[in-house]
């Protein structure tokens, strides 16, 4: 399994997934976690994508089984603007079959986020 980790290290609210990377790699050595930045390269990642990203407007870690449930929200970086739109476009074109997004609430601390993201990943891989 491969999880693409999005985030903007320059924006505190959007950097949490990137800060979790070292700990997630240690906790899940069989999963490939890749820091990912350029949405234009998503089409090279296969037909089924799993993405870890900070999401505004949620208060729990949430697994979205598709991009259809995202609403328009304020944007902090170009990636925030492009990701939902680009995923919808790739799906419509048949390049991506499925996109699963593990959403982490903005503003959470690392310890709480690591625990909840870890539980979500274990559930996805059938280990919890």
C-alpha positions in Angstrom: 0.0 0.0 0.0 1.1 3.5 -0.8 -0.2 6.7 1.0 0.5 10.1 -0.6 1.0 12.7 2.1 0.0 16.2 1.3 0.7 19.4 3.2 2.3 22.8 3.1 5.2 23.1 5.6 5.0 26.9 5.3 1.4 27.0 6.6 1.0 25.7 10.2 -2.6 24.6 9.7 -1.7 22.6 6.6 1.6 21.0 7.8 0.4 18.4 10.3 0.3 15.4 7.8 4.0 16.2 6.9 5.0 16.3 10.6 3.4 12.9 11.1 5.5 11.3 8.3 8.5 10.0 10.4 6.3 8.5 13.0 3.9 6.9 10.5 6.9 5.4 8.6 8.1 3.9 11.9 4.7 2.6 12.9 3.8 1.2 9.5 7.1 0.0 7.9 5.2 -2.0 5.2 3.4 1.0 3.9 5.1 3.4 1.5 4.4 7.0 2.7 5.4 9.5 0.0 5.5 13.3 0.6 3.5 14.6 -2.3 3.2 18.1 -3.6 2.3 18.4 -7.3 -1.3 17.4 -8.1 -0.3 17.3 -11.8 1.7 14.1 -11.0 -1.2 12.2 -9.4 -2.1 10.5 -12.7 1.3 8.7 -12.5 0.4 7.1 -9.1 -2.1 4.5 -10.3 -5.8 4.1 -10.6 -6.5 3.8 -6.8 -5.1 6.6 -4.7 -4.8 6.9 -0.9 -4.1 10.4 0.3 -3.4 11.8 3.8 -4.2 15.5 4.0 -5.3 18.2 6.5 -8.9 19.1 6.0 -10.7 22.2 7.1 -14.1 21.9 8.7 -13.9 18.4 10.3 -13.4 17.7 14.0 -12.3 14.0 13.8 -10.0 12.1 11.5 -12.3 11.1 8.7 -11.8 8.7 5.7 -13.5 10.0 2.6 -14.1 7.3 0.1 -14.3 9.7 -2.8 -14.0 13.4 -3.7 -17.7 14.0 -4.2 -18.2 14.8 -0.6 -15.8 17.8 -0.5 -17.3 21.3 -0.4 -15.7 24.5 -1.6 -13.7 25.9 1.3 -11.2 28.7 1.9 -7.8 27.9 0.3 -4.4 28.3 1.9 -2.2 27.1 -1.0 -2.4 26.1 -4.6 -2.6 22.4 -3.5 -5.8 23.2 -1.5 -7.3 24.7 -4.6 -6.3 22.0 -7.0 -6.6 18.7 -5.1 -10.4 18.2 -5.1 -10.9 19.7 -8.5 -8.0 17.7 -10.1 -9.1 14.4 -8.5 -12.7 15.0 -9.8 -11.2 15.6 -13.3 -9.0 12.5 -13.2 -11.9 10.4 -12.1 -14.2 11.8 -14.8 -11.5 11.1 -17.4 -11.1 7.5 -16.2 -7.5 8.0 -15.2 -8.2 7.5 -11.5 -10.8 4.9 -10.5 -10.9 5.7 -6.8 -9.4 8.3 -4.4 -9.5 7.7 -0.7 -8.6 10.6 1.5 -7.6 10.3 5.1 -8.6 13.8 6.4 -6.9 15.2 9.5 -8.5 18.2 11.2 -6.5 21.4 11.0 -5.2 22.5 14.3 -4.8 19.1 16.0 -1.6 18.2 17.9 0.7 15.6 16.6 0.1 13.0 19.3 -3.7 13.0 19.0 -3.5 13.1 15.2 -1.0 10.2 15.1 -3.2 8.0 17.3 -6.4 8.7 15.2 -4.6 8.5 11.8 -3.0 5.2 12.9 -6.4 3.8 13.8 -7.8 4.8 10.4 -4.9 3.2 8.6 -5.1 0.0 10.6 -8.8 -0.2 9.8 -8.0 0.3 6.1 -5.5 -2.5 6.0 -7.6 -4.8 8.0 -5.6 -4.7 11.2 -7.9 -3.1 13.7 
